[in-house]
């Protein structure tokens, strides 16, 4: 599906299976920006299985500027027990450096906020690296508030294997 935006040169569209190499390239570009490229172990086959397989784990939007892909957003549903409603969690938002400042990131966030409302979600949330001051300033400018009282915990690799084996 293709979604028009308030920016005449920008179209947001749902990613399709043939976009998997593009999605992986965006993931790698984001990882370079975040100084985490060594952590990327995702493969095209894995993305294809989890984004377009029988049990889809996430959804991806592609931002196209004058027909060229320049941005992506990868998101999935979570659930708030306190609200008793689903939410949307934005895992990744990336706009190519040369395209920043045109409103593309904001347009993707607006689209996701509308998606959250259409799907009956009670909240829309994401994380940001603490050193990314430009993103933090931008997120505050659109009304997002940091959840400073919460700490994110993660199990991965051997720690996940150990806990699963208990």
Secondary structure, 3 states (H helix, E strand, C coil): CEEECCCCCEEEEECCHHHHHHHHHHHHHHHHHCCCHHHCCCCHHHHHHHHHCCCCCCEEEEEEECCEEEEEEEEEEEEECCCCEEEEEEEEEEECHHHCCCCHHHHHHHHHHHHHHHCCCCEEEECCCCCCHHHHHHHHHCCCCCCCCCCCCCCCCHHHHHHHCC
